[in-house]
Amino acid sequence: MHMAKSRSILVLLAAVTLPAGFLPAADRMEDQSAAVDALFAEYQQPGSPGLAVGVYYQGQAVKTAGYGRAHLEHDIAISPTTVFHVASVSKQFVAFSAALLEAEGKLDLDSDVRENLPWVPDFGQEISPRQLIYHTSGLRDQWTLFVLGGLEMDSRLRQRQVVSMMKRQQALNFAPGSDYAYSNAGYTVLAELVGAVSGQSLREFTAARIFEPLGMINTVFYDDVTEVLPNRAQSYEKNEDGTWHRSPLNFDNVGATSLHTSVDDLLAWAGNFLHPTVGSGQALTRMHESGQLADGTHLNYGFALQKREIAGHGAISHSGSDAGFRSIIAVFPDDDFAVTILANSPTNLLKPLEEIAAIYLNADYQPGAWKKSLPAAINPDEALVAKLRGQYIHDNRPVLVLEVDDGALTYRALDDEAKPVVFRDDGSFDFGDESRLYGTNYRAVRNARGEITGIAMRGGSPVNGQHFVYRKIERAQPPLADLEALAGNYRSQELDVTYTLSVKGDELIIESLWTAPVTLHATVADKFEGEWPMHEVIVQRGADGRPSALYISSERARRVRLDRID
């Protein structure tokens, strides 16, 4: 009788649906794994690129999986050992290399980089390794300079070319330590610094000091694009008709990018943050630090990692993007947890990152958890929509055009397709969930009379409290004769390239022997905008009022000078 009663109780308990936190560990892990698989169901269709996912929890890898194809031509599936180019996720390994050398007393992070790299130009102010790490050096970005110089992003871009280009630079974006601007060139210089101090190439140093000790057998700084690298994923982007095309990447440069690795290996790297075996002590402590400007202003950027809240939990993370490759890694120090996602086609990885963190760390997980991090969308006041309509300008950036279409506010830059503006219940607006996930949002700026005079972009900078204010403008409409007076040849000594300005029809065109023609649109007096990397083109005039030089700028490479030569 007693045995029968006990069986009845067990049957009743089995029929009860327990909260996730009360499920047996094996069952809970199986449910979590299935929930992750469901996030990536779209990549299981034939002929699709995809991604690899790795999850680390409480001292071990608890989920590694591949979805989609690493190589479409040969129909090769992605697996946890598939090797991806991880773009800017590479940077943290260079920063860690510098931290290891510092811990050994071989590198002073606050010294002048010219002590070890005398080829770096003397800009009149010292640049330190720490400033290279924090993106506060003022060095112009290498990709922008390459393209201005006439190369394409799918050209073979070599380390020696970056070094040669940096040697010719005559100016910085800003005084070292005074501001922040993401600089890939800074990390290429840092890689050269690691080599100069250690006596090894970055590839050799990281292999011996990081990858081999951690068992990262699929990881290498890929410094020779002709090398055959087994199990490597190819890069793809989607055509308008839904088919795919290859997106070539031919980098021979390392430091800012070019780490090739797998999710299996990146989990070993993440595990070293949580249970250190390599670089424990000072070097690993550095990796958790955030930087600051010379005036003490704090940065949400440190040793190639940023602090952020993901699914309600504190994390340090970094993402990467080159060609069709996308990558992200996030380590959650308080939860003994980490996630990495590597993709071979363009996709926003913050959404699945939020979802995976919520699946494993939040007992109340429901699909769509990433939306909880965003303020709710609302219907805006019609009067506000009407007042926001206009054009807004900011130095080094393209003009933002806000227009009203059928009662709704849209935005566009240059000749891009207009997209809807989303208003939020916290009084801000943004350009949709994809951008808001990265924190970027806008608010109206008003004068004393309540008139909208600009829009402030918030969350777009790691500098604590820094907002970018776009001011409202009435576009200049220079007469044709004024445009024709600008026609001529302009040369950059820094980039060894000559550009020609000409008027075709009623449009001002800039082009070089190596670059396609770009149409320049007037913004305000003696300022124009064009496609990246010519977001701002400023005309300088001599004492006689004639144009004497151009200054070309974008966010990461500012005021590149071209002198008129005819």
VENFENVEN-V836903 format. One record per residue. N is the residue number from 1. RES is the residue in one small letter. SS is DSSP state (hx for helix, st for strand, lp for the rest). PSI is psi in whole degrees, -180 to 180 (none if undefined). Layout:
N&RES&SS&PSI / N&RES&SS&PSI
This chain:
1&m&lp&-45 / 2&h&hx&-41 / 3&m&hx&-41 / 4&a&hx&-41 / 5&k&hx&-40 / 6&s&hx&-42 / 7&r&hx&-40 / 8&s&hx&-42 / 9&i&hx&-42 / 10&l&hx&-39 / 11&v&hx&-43 / 12&l&hx&-42 / 13&l&hx&-38 / 14&a&hx&-29 / 15&a&hx&-13 / 16&v&lp&133 / 17&t&lp&113 / 18&l&lp&148 / 19&p&lp&154 / 20&a&hx&-38 / 21&g&hx&-16 / 22&f&hx&-1 / 23&l&lp&148 / 24&p&lp&147 / 25&a&hx&-45 / 26&a&hx&-43 / 27&d&hx&-41 / 28&r&hx&-42 / 29&m&hx&-37 / 30&e&hx&-40 / 31&d&hx&-40 / 32&q&hx&-42 / 33&s&hx&-42 / 34&a&hx&-36 / 35&a&hx&-38 / 36&v&hx&-45 / 37&d&hx&-39 / 38&a&hx&-29 / 39&l&hx&-27 / 40&f&lp&25 / 41&a&hx&-33 / 42&e&hx&-24 / 43&y&hx&0 / 44&q&hx&-5 / 45&q&lp&150 / 46&p&lp&146 / 47&g&lp&24 / 48&s&lp&136 / 49&p&st&180 / 50&g&lp&-140 / 51&l&st&165 / 52&a&st&147 / 53&v&st&138 / 54&g&st&136 / 55&v&st&130 / 56&y&st&133 / 57&y&st&127 / 58&q&lp&52 / 59&g&lp&4 / 60&q&st&160 / 61&a&st&122 / 62&v&st&-11 / 63&k&st&122 / 64&t&st&135 / 65&a&st&157 / 66&g&st&147 / 67&y&st&132 / 68&g&lp&-163 / 69&r&st&135 / 70&a&st&-30 / 71&h&st&108 / 72&l&lp&-38 / 73&e&lp&-36 / 74&h&lp&8 / 75&d&lp&50 / 76&i&st&125 / 77&a&st&150 / 78&i&lp&138 / 79&s&lp&173 / 80&p&lp&-16 / 81&t&lp&2 / 82&t&lp&137 / 83&v&st&125 / 84&f&st&148 / 85&h&st&127 / 86&v&lp&11 / 87&a&hx&-127 / 88&s&hx&-8 / 89&v&hx&-20 / 90&s&hx&-33 / 91&k&hx&-35 / 92&q&hx&-26 / 93&f&hx&-32 / 94&v&hx&-43 / 95&a&hx&-41 / 96&f&hx&-36 / 97&s&hx&-43 / 98&a&hx&-39 / 99&a&hx&-38 / 100&l&hx&-43 / 101&l&hx&-36 / 102&e&hx&-45 / 103&a&hx&-27 / 104&e&lp&1 / 105&g&lp&15 / 106&k&lp&-16 / 107&l&lp&127 / 108&d&lp&115 / 109&l&lp&-13 / 110&d&lp&13 / 111&s&lp&173 / 112&d&st&126 / 113&v&hx&-23 / 114&r&hx&-14 / 115&e&hx&-34 / 116&n&lp&-21 / 117&l&lp&77 / 118&p&lp&-14 / 119&w&lp&-15 / 120&v&lp&130 / 121&p&lp&151 / 122&d&lp&104 / 123&f&lp&8 / 124&g&lp&-10 / 125&q&lp&143 / 126&e&lp&145 / 127&i&lp&129 / 128&s&st&158 / 129&p&hx&-37 / 130&r&hx&-39 / 131&q&hx&-34 / 132&l&hx&-44 / 133&i&hx&-41 / 134&y&hx&-2 / 135&h&lp&34 / 136&t&lp&15 / 137&s&lp&-27 / 138&g&lp&-4 / 139&l&lp&134 / 140&r&lp&152 / 141&d&lp&137 / 142&q&hx&-38 / 143&w&hx&-43 / 144&t&hx&-43 / 145&l&hx&-39 / 146&f&hx&-50 / 147&v&hx&-41 / 148&l&hx&-33 / 149&g&lp&-5 / 150&g&lp&0 / 151&l&lp&159 / 152&e&lp&155 / 153&m&lp&-17 / 154&d&lp&10 / 155&s&lp&164 / 156&r&lp&112 / 157&l&st&109 / 158&r&st&156 / 159&q&hx&-43 / 160&r&hx&-29 / 161&q&hx&-40 / 162&v&hx&-47 / 163&v&hx&-45 / 164&s&hx&-40 / 165&m&hx&-41 / 166&m&hx&-33 / 167&k&hx&-30 / 168&r&lp&-7 / 169&q&lp&138 / 170&q&lp&-8 / 171&a&lp&162 / 172&l&lp&166 / 173&n&lp&-35 / 174&f&lp&169 / 175&a&lp&135 / 176&p&lp&130 / 177&g&lp&-7 / 178&s&lp&-17 / 179&d&lp&180 / 180&y&lp&132 / 181&a&lp&122 / 182&y&lp&123 / 183&s&lp&106 / 184&n&hx&-34 / 185&a&hx&-35 / 186&g&hx&-39 / 187&y&hx&-27 / 188&t&hx&-42 / 189&v&hx&-39 / 190&l&hx&-39 / 191&a&hx&-41 / 192&e&hx&-35 / 193&l&hx&-43 / 194&v&hx&-42 / 195&g&hx&-43 / 196&a&hx&-39 / 197&v&hx&-40 / 198&s&hx&-23 / 199&g&lp&8 / 200&q&lp&155 / 201&s&lp&161 / 202&l&hx&-39 / 203&r&hx&-46 / 204&e&hx&-44 / 205&f&hx&-48 / 206&t&hx&-34 / 207&a&hx&-46 / 208&a&hx&-36 / 209&r&hx&-20 / 210&i&hx&-59 / 211&f&hx&-48 / 212&e&hx&-46 / 213&p&hx&-30 / 214&l&hx&0 / 215&g&lp&28 / 216&m&lp&78 / 217&i&lp&-15 / 218&n&lp&17 / 219&t&lp&135 / 220&v&st&146 / 221&f&st&110 / 222&y&lp&96 / 223&d&lp&11 / 224&d&lp&105 / 225&v&lp&-15 / 226&t&lp&-9 / 227&e&lp&138 / 228&v&lp&122 / 229&l&lp&108 / 230&p&lp&146 / 231&n&lp&30 / 232&r&st&134 / 233&a&lp&148 / 234&q&lp&162 / 235&s&lp&134 / 236&y&st&154 / 237&e&st&155 / 238&k&st&139 / 239&n&lp&167 / 240&e&lp&-29 / 241&d&lp&6 / 242&g&lp&-8 / 243&t&lp&177 / 244&w&st&150 / 245&h&st&154 / 246&r&st&144 / 247&s&lp&91 / 248&p&lp&148 / 249&l&lp&120 / 250&n&lp&56 / 251&f&st&127 / 252&d&st&13 / 253&n&lp&147 / 254&v&lp&156 / 255&g&lp&-64 / 256&a&lp&-23 / 257&t&lp&-168 / 258&s&lp&8 / 259&l&st&132 / 260&h&st&129 / 261&t&st&177 / 262&s&lp&166 / 263&v&hx&-33 / 264&d&hx&-47 / 265&d&hx&-39 / 266&l&hx&-27 / 267&l&hx&-34 / 268&a&hx&-40 / 269&w&hx&-46 / 270&a&hx&-40 / 271&g&hx&-28 / 272&n&hx&-25 / 273&f&hx&-35 / 274&l&hx&-33 / 275&h&lp&80 / 276&p&lp&138 / 277&t&lp&-27 / 278&v&lp&125 / 279&g&lp&22 / 280&s&lp&146 / 281&g&lp&-134 / 282&q&hx&-46 / 283&a&hx&-46 / 284&l&hx&-32 / 285&t&hx&-40 / 286&r&hx&-38 / 287&m&hx&-19 / 288&h&lp&-3 / 289&e&lp&152 / 290&s&st&152 / 291&g&st&-175 / 292&q&st&160 / 293&l&lp&173 / 294&a&lp&-28 / 295&d&lp&6 / 296&g&lp&-6 / 297&t&lp&130 / 298&h&st&148 / 299&l&st&145 / 300&n&st&57 / 301&y&st&134 / 302&g&st&-120 / 303&f&lp&67 / 304&a&lp&33 / 305&l&lp&147 / 306&q&st&145 / 307&k&st&135 / 308&r&st&161 / 309&e&st&128 / 310&i&st&120 / 311&a&lp&34 / 312&g&lp&9 / 313&h&st&145 / 314&g&st&137 / 315&a&st&159 / 316&i&st&136 / 317&s&st&168 / 318&h&st&150 / 319&s&st&173 / 320&g&st&154 / 321&s&st&117 / 322&d&st&134 / 323&a&lp&-128 / 324&g&lp&-3 / 325&f&st&141 / 326&r&st&144 / 327&s&st&153 / 328&i&st&144 / 329&i&st&139 / 330&a&st&130 / 331&v&st&132 / 332&f&st&91 / 333&p&hx&-36 / 334&d&hx&-10 / 335&d&hx&2 / 336&d&lp&51 / 337&f&st&148 / 338&a&st&152 / 339&v&st&140 / 340&t&st&141 / 341&i&st&130 / 342&l&st&129 / 343&a&st&154 / 344&n&lp&27 / 345&s&st&155 / 346&p&lp&124 / 347&t&lp&148 / 348&n&lp&113 / 349&l&hx&-7 / 350&l&hx&-35 / 351&k&hx&-57 / 352&p&hx&-30 / 353&l&hx&-47 / 354&e&hx&-43 / 355&e&hx&-46 / 356&i&hx&-42 / 357&a&hx&-42 / 358&a&hx&-38 / 359&i&hx&-43 / 360&y&hx&-29 / 361&l&hx&-17 / 362&n&lp&117 / 363&a&lp&-24 / 364&d&lp&27 / 365&y&lp&135 / 366&q&lp&143 / 367&p&lp&143 / 368&g&lp&21 / 369&a&hx&-28 / 370&w&hx&-27 / 371&k&hx&-22 / 372&k&hx&-22 / 373&s&hx&-4 / 374&l&lp&140 / 375&p&lp&151 / 376&a&lp&141 / 377&a&st&143 / 378&i&st&166 / 379&n&lp&126 / 380&p&lp&162 / 381&d&lp&133 / 382&e&hx&-36 / 383&a&hx&-38 / 384&l&hx&-42 / 385&v&hx&-45 / 386&a&hx&-39 / 387&k&hx&-28 / 388&l&hx&-19 / 389&r&lp&131 / 390&g&st&-169 / 391&q&st&139 / 392&y&st&135 / 393&i&st&145 / 394&h&lp&145 / 395&d&lp&137 / 396&n&lp&7 / 397&r&lp&156 / 398&p&lp&153 / 399&v&lp&135 / 400&l&st&127 / 401&v&st&116 / 402&l&st&124 / 403&e&st&158 / 404&v&st&123 / 405&d&st&111 / 406&d&lp&41 / 407&g&lp&-8 / 408&a&st&145 / 409&l&st&133 / 410&t&st&165 / 411&y&st&154 / 412&r&st&162 / 413&a&st&139 / 414&l&lp&-129 / 415&d&lp&20 / 416&d&lp&160 / 417&e&lp&137 / 418&a&lp&141 / 419&k&st&155 / 420&p&st&145 / 421&v&lp&136 / 422&v&st&125 / 423&f&st&144 / 424&r&st&160 / 425&d&lp&-3 / 426&d&lp&9 / 427&g&lp&1 / 428&s&lp&172 / 429&f&st&162 / 430&d&st&-174 / 431&f&lp&30 / 432&g&lp&168 / 433&d&hx&-36 / 434&e&hx&-46 / 435&s&hx&-34 / 436&r&hx&-28 / 437&l&lp&-28 / 438&y&lp&3 / 439&g&lp&-9 / 440&t&lp&127 / 441&n&st&168 / 442&y&st&153 / 443&r&st&149 / 444&a&st&143 / 445&v&st&129 / 446&r&st&153 / 447&n&lp&-174 / 448&a&lp&-23 / 449&r&lp&2 / 450&g&lp&6 / 451&e&lp&142 / 452&i&st&118 / 453&t&st&-6 / 454&g&st&180 / 455&i&st&137 / 456&a&st&124 / 457&m&st&123 / 458&r&st&157 / 459&g&lp&4 / 460&g&lp&5 / 461&s&lp&140 / 462&p&lp&-10 / 463&v&st&122 / 464&n&lp&123 / 465&g&lp&1 / 466&q&lp&127 / 467&h&lp&145 / 468&f&st&120 / 469&v&st&116 / 470&y&st&126 / 471&r&st&145 / 472&k&st&136 / 473&i&st&161 / 474&e&lp&121 / 475&r&lp&139 / 476&a&lp&149 / 477&q&lp&75 / 478&p&lp&140 / 479&p&lp&161 / 480&l&hx&-37 / 481&a&hx&-36 / 482&d&hx&-36 / 483&l&hx&-42 / 484&e&hx&-30 / 485&a&lp&-19 / 486&l&lp&-16 / 487&a&lp&137 / 488&g&st&-173 / 489&n&st&139 / 490&y&st&130 / 491&r&st&139 / 492&s&st&118 / 493&q&lp&-32 / 494&e&lp&-35 / 495&l&lp&-4 / 496&d&lp&52 / 497&v&st&147 / 498&t&st&131 / 499&y&st&149 / 500&t&st&129 / 501&l&st&133 / 502&s&st&164 / 503&v&st&124 / 504&k&st&115 / 505&g&lp&-120 / 506&d&lp&20 / 507&e&st&144 / 508&l&st&125 / 509&i&st&137 / 510&i&st&136 / 511&e&st&163 / 512&s&st&177 / 513&l&lp&-33 / 514&w&lp&-8 / 515&t&lp&151 / 516&a&lp&153 / 517&p&lp&140 / 518&v&st&130 / 519&t&st&130 / 520&l&st&130 / 521&h&st&132 / 522&a&st&141 / 523&t&lp&-69 / 524&v&lp&-177 / 525&a&lp&125 / 526&d&lp&25 / 527&k&st&141 / 528&f&st&163 / 529&e&st&150 / 530&g&lp&-176 / 531&e&lp&153 / 532&w&lp&136 / 533&p&lp&30 / 534&m&lp&52 / 535&h&lp&-25 / 536&e&st&128 / 537&v&st&117 / 538&i&st&134 / 539&v&st&125 / 540&q&st&136 / 541&r&st&148 / 542&g&lp&-176 / 543&a&lp&-26 / 544&d&lp&1 / 545&g&lp&-5 / 546&r&lp&148 / 547&p&st&131 / 548&s&st&-20 / 549&a&st&162 / 550&l&st&147 / 551&y&st&119 / 552&i&st&132 / 553&s&st&150 / 554&s&st&-178 / 555&e&lp&-37 / 556&r&lp&-6 / 557&a&st&107 / 558&r&st&142 / 559&r&st&53 / 560&v&st&121 / 561&r&st&136 / 562&l&st&118 / 563&d&st&139 / 564&r&st&134 / 565&i&lp&10 / 566&d&lp&none
